[in-house]
Amino acid sequence: MTTFHYLWRLITYRPMRYILNAVMWTLIYLAPIVPGLVTKQFFDTLTGHAALGFTVWGLIALLMAAALGRIGLIVLGFITDVHFRFRMGMLLRRNLLEHVLKQPGAQAIPVAPGEAISHFRDDVDQSEEAASWSVDVFGMTCFALVSGYILIRIDAQMTLLVFMPIVLVITAAQLATVRLQKYRAASREATSKVTGEISEMFGNVQAIQVAGAEKRVISRFRDLGDERRKAMIKDRLMGELLDSVFTNSVNLGTGLLLLLAGAKMRAGTFTVGDLSLFVYYLTFVTQFISNVGKFITYFKQMSVSLERLTFLLQGASAKVLTMVRSLHLHKDEAQEETDADPGVKATPLQELEVNGLSYAYPDTGRGIRDIHLRLTRGSFTVVTGTIGSGKTTLIRSLLGLLPKGEGSITWNGVPVEDPGTFFAPPQSAYTAQVPRLYSDTLRNNILLGQAEQSGALSQALHAAVMEQDVAQLPLGLDTVVGPRGVKLSGGQAQRTAAARMLVRDAELYVFDDLSSALDVETEQKLWARLFERREDATCLVVSHRKTALTRADHIIVMKDGVIEAEGTSAELLKRSQTFRELWYGDKRKG
Ligand SMILES: Nc1ncnc2c1ncn2[C@@H]1O[C@H](COP(=O)(O)OP(=O)(O)OP(=O)(O)O)[C@@H](O)[C@H]1O
């Protein structure tokens, strides 16, 4: 999509609002025409070139009324502008967010969260800015045409000298924009890096301390800050340079106007009233010139923003950004959409079958190949394997947390078209290897907005072997945990995530390596309680622990992205060297 096309689609999102805004701002820009003509008449009356029916006080009153009228118009203009801009910005942010949320969870954004926030904030603002300024350019062009017509009729030569700077400035701006665009892209990039680094530093405070890497991290942060400073200076300098070109070429025009007017007035071909009109309009022409320049700059910056926003879409068409959608500004609209979305509800799980599932990470080419597996109701399947053998990738591909690769998935024989939407409660629930907790109460972290049903929460806590930990927390379930609350241990965080999963009655429970932070006894308790609670629970579990392996009805051994062997632990101990290594290597941990 070209920048112009992008601008056009933004403008036509709410065409009536745009037109209303354009009409308001055209009136604002045209308003000075009348006081200019009145002032000219007044001076011409003083010098005897015309006769005007009012006094100095009358003129002052008229000019005051014109100024007040313009102030009123500007207030209304700001209201129409804010409404229009708000809708444009919200549309972009809404579409972008919706697209991100629809992406497979594990690859929703291609950059660090801090960087993504800067795209949402700055690039959307930049796009708004250009669209909003297009209104001003239209209004100012109307002013230029009307005032140009009036001035040409008075003196064509003088008019040319007033308007010549416009041509000069626009040409200069056009020439400089390629460079400005480059500097703008660099400064945005540098800002994103700094924001991204801050979010990474805050997210990894402990890792940085443990590694004693404070100095190196600060020095890297300083380097990024330095890069940003240099890039910003270039960007600002270029912007200011262009601004000063605009202003000074207008000053040049004023000087020429005064020189020429002197000679012409002596010759009697130019009146004092004419001069007052030229000087009066020149102020607005100045504004016109610098604003056209500003618009050109904003337009160029908009193309950088468009590029950056399109990058966030990870290959989807840029049209996604400007798709016409409701902004839910009225409560009823939001309610209607919620009511219209019943979610997916499939038949109770009897059999889940995966055939030929493959996925390769685009950057490393590694992943999984040709995975076949079958889970029947109430079965306990363990995926095991060496480090980096593809266990997590298998789980994530199955659950639709990675983009769809090859292969098919069927639930009770019915193909699952969109695993990302399908594999959610009530079909399945999942605990990731590294669980994420929010800065909120433990209760809210587990429920995540789900209505609290009597007994469900305490049952889930019991099944997740979390009840004693809760009893020891200062405010129990109402203790604030997460980054800004009480820090939970790795095992507590994993069991909180397990409780979060178990509080949702699901057909299929998927655990990605719970054992990494649980001791053997706790893990044993967890499996026992899970089956006590629901005998027909179907589980798919990544683990290398004997606790899980001995309970398994079926074990899948992964190596280098493929299934190397499968069967029960007794069978695999006879057949699979990798399995034996994992089994005996695990001796120390039971
Ligand atoms: N986001 C990613 N981008 C590129 N390559 C990746 C990514 N995540 C994993 N890989 C690669 O894919 C392969 C499988 O990784 P995966 O995380 O699925 O293994 P795993 O068996 O779960 O490992 P672990 O036991 O350490 O959890 C590895 O070679 C890994 O380097």
The ligand as an SDF file (V2000), in Angstrom:
LIG
                    3D

 31 33  0  0  0  0  0  0  0  0999 V2000
   11.5470  -19.2670   18.9830 N   0  0  0  0  0  0  0  0  0  0  0  0
   12.4190  -20.0700   18.3500 C   0  0  0  0  0  0  0  0  0  0  0  0
   13.0160  -19.6580   17.2190 N   0  0  0  0  0  0  0  0  0  0  0  0
   13.8710  -20.4580   16.5670 C   0  0  0  0  0  0  0  0  0  0  0  0
   14.2190  -21.6920   16.9490 N   0  0  0  0  0  0  0  0  0  0  0  0
   13.6570  -22.1710   18.0650 C   0  0  0  0  0  0  0  0  0  0  0  0
   12.7250  -21.3720   18.8300 C   0  0  0  0  0  0  0  0  0  0  0  0
   12.3390  -22.1160   19.9000 N   0  0  0  0  0  0  0  0  0  0  0  0
   12.9810  -23.2930   19.8140 C   0  0  0  0  0  0  0  0  0  0  0  0
   13.7790  -23.3220   18.7070 N   0  0  0  0  0  0  0  0  0  0  0  0
   14.6230  -24.4650   18.2700 C   0  0  0  0  0  0  0  0  0  0  0  0
   13.7660  -25.5720   17.9660 O   0  0  0  0  0  0  0  0  0  0  0  0
   14.2720  -26.7590   18.5270 C   0  0  0  0  0  0  0  0  0  0  0  0
   13.2490  -27.4080   19.4520 C   0  0  0  0  0  0  0  0  0  0  0  0
   13.0590  -26.5690   20.5770 O   0  0  0  0  0  0  0  0  0  0  0  0
   12.0250  -26.8940   21.7500 P   0  0  0  0  0  0  0  0  0  0  0  0
   11.9800  -25.7210   22.6560 O   0  0  0  0  0  0  0  0  0  0  0  0
   10.7620  -27.3780   21.1680 O   0  0  0  0  0  0  0  0  0  0  0  0
   12.7640  -28.1210   22.4610 O   0  0  0  0  0  0  0  0  0  0  0  0
   12.4350  -28.8000   23.8540 P   0  0  0  0  0  0  0  0  0  0  0  0
   12.5870  -30.2490   23.6100 O   0  0  0  0  0  0  0  0  0  0  0  0
   11.1290  -28.3370   24.3780 O   0  0  0  0  0  0  0  0  0  0  0  0
   13.6140  -28.2500   24.7170 O   0  0  0  0  0  0  0  0  0  0  0  0
   13.7280  -28.1050   26.3420 P   0  0  0  0  0  0  0  0  0  0  0  0
   13.8520  -29.4810   26.8900 O   0  0  0  0  0  0  0  0  0  0  0  0
   14.9620  -27.3130   26.5290 O   0  0  0  0  0  0  0  0  0  0  0  0
   12.4880  -27.4090   26.7940 O   0  0  0  0  0  0  0  0  0  0  0  0
   15.5700  -26.3940   19.2350 C   0  0  0  0  0  0  0  0  0  0  0  0
   16.6260  -26.7300   18.3720 O   0  0  0  0  0  0  0  0  0  0  0  0
   15.4970  -24.9080   19.4130 C   0  0  0  0  0  0  0  0  0  0  0  0
   16.7820  -24.3280   19.2860 O   0  0  0  0  0  0  0  0  0  0  0  0
  1  2  1  0
  2  3  1  0
  2  7  2  0
  3  4  2  0
  4  5  1  0
  5  6  2  0
  6  7  1  0
  6 10  1  0
  7  8  1  0
  8  9  2  0
  9 10  1  0
 10 11  1  0
 11 12  1  0
 11 30  1  0
 12 13  1  0
 13 14  1  0
 13 28  1  0
 14 15  1  0
 15 16  1  0
 16 17  2  0
 16 18  1  0
 16 19  1  0
 19 20  1  0
 20 21  2  0
 20 22  1  0
 20 23  1  0
 23 24  1  0
 24 25  2  0
 24 26  1  0
 24 27  1  0
 28 29  1  0
 28 30  1  0
 30 31  1  0
M  END
$$$$
